[in-house]
Amino acid sequence: MPAIKIKMRFDYKGQVKNSRLFGNKQPEQLAEENREHKVTMLRNIPMQGISIVDIDMSMDVYSVIDEISGKKIAFAPVVITLVADELENAIRFAAQEEFRTVQVVEPDALNFTAGDTEKLLFRVSQEIMDFRNQWLKRMENWK
């Protein structure tokens, strides 16, 4: 399977915590800081089978009201263009909580062999289990 060029959008959250020790930062500022931190990690930590082509942080931060808590939450979008040696290498990005959209830039069409499909499904299963385990840990710490 040839390399795949993909654009992915992530919206990094900024939400005010109930802590007075660290000052009162606005959700927009927290979202910007979170986005900058994640982008710095992407630029500096090599990932097997992934090459980062472009990172676009020019989109404006936007805010919404959380339906459950009633508090303001801000999101800082970023569009990452990457080249994956194989589609399964890009799955870890799509499994992130901040993932919003994906666009396959190149090639126009993908053909999967049985082996490619098996590897892809196995990788999806691994990412789902990792995501589930992270949520379970969060829930345990929340109690």
N, C-alpha and C positions, 0 to 999 in steps of 0.2 A: 504494500500500500504506500503511495507517495505521501510526502509531507503535506500537512494541512494547515492553511493559514486561516486563523479564526479571530474575529473581534468579539470580545465579551464585555458586558457592562456589569459593574458591581456598584452597589450603593452602600457606602459605609455609614453606619449609624452613630449619632451623637445624642446621648440621653443624659440628662442631669441626674446624678446620684444624690442620695439623701445624706451626703457627707459634708460637714462644715469645715473639716480640716484642710481640704484642698482648695478652698475658695469657691466662688460661684461663677463658673464658666457657663456661658450660654450654650445651648445644644448645637448651634451652628458652628461655634468654635471647636467644640468637642468632635463634631463630625469631620471638620477639616483636619484636625490633628490625627484622628483615627485614619483618615484617608492617606495623609502624608506618611504615617508610620507604615501602613500596609504597602504603599508604593515603594518606600525605601527598602523594605524587606524583599519585595519582588525584584528590585534592581540589583540587590547585593547578594542574594542567596541563589546560587545556581541550582537548576532543577533538571534532572535527567530527562532528555527527550523534548525539552521545551526551550525555545529561544524567544525572548521578548523583543518584539519589533518596535512597538510604539506604546507609550502610555499617555493618554489624553485626560488631563485633569481640568480642562477649561469649562466644564459644565458647572452651572451655579448650584450651590447648596439649596435644598428645599426643605420645608418643614410641614409636618402633619401633626394632628392631635391623635394620640394613642386612644383607641376605643375603650380599652380596659381601664387604664390608669387615669385617662383624661389629661395627661401631661403632654407637653410639646416635645416632639422628637424631630431631629433634623437628619437629613441624609446627604452625604457628599458623593456624587457619582464620579466614576472613573471608567474610561473605556480602554481596555488593554487589547492590543493586537499582538498575537503570538503565532509562532509556527511550531506545530507539534509534529514530531517524527512519526507518531502514530496517534490515532484518535483516542486511544485509551489513556495516553499521557495527559490529555486535556480534561479528562473526567474529574480529576481532583479539583479543578477550578469550578466546574459546574455543580459540584457537591457542596460548595460553600454557602453559608447562610446569606451572604451578601449578593450572591449571583442573581442577576435579573434577566439579561437577554444574551443571545448568541447569534452570530452571523458567520457562516462559512464563506470566506472570501475566495479562496482557491482550494482545490479545484472545483469546477462547476458540478461535477458528479463524483460520487464515491461508489466503488464496487467492493463488496465484502466477500471474502472467502469464508468457508465454515470456520476455519481457524481464527480469522480476524473477529468474527462474531462471537466465538467462544471467549477469546481474550477480553473483548469489550464487555461482555456480560459479566465475566468474572470480576473485572475491575469495577464495574458499577456496583456489584454486590459488596465488594470490599469497602467502597466509599460509603455506601448506605450503612453498613455495620459500624464504621468509624464515626459517622455522623450520629447514629443512634447512641453509641457509647458516650460521645461527648454530651449529648442532651441528658442522658441518664446521670452523668456526673454532675451536671449543672443542677438537675433536680434534687439530687442528694445534698448538694451544698446549700440549696435554697431552703431546705427544711429546717 
